[in-house]
Amino acid sequence: MSRLNLEPAVTDPDGIYDMLVVMHDGLDLQESAIVSNRLILLLINQIGDDAVVRAAIRAARGQRRP
């Protein structure tokens, strides 16, 4: 089983952040939520490890354990 990596792992975090901001340009709240959820589902599929995804969800909520 893999572990959640909380260390920086992308080479251009500022560029990625900028893309996330631009992704929401011109969208209302509902459209913004839809595009965010689509991105989340794509990234979950890319991760492909249920345990890592669950750990990431807990970390996003500020929890260490379920």
Beta strands, then each sheet from edge to edge (+ up, - down):
end
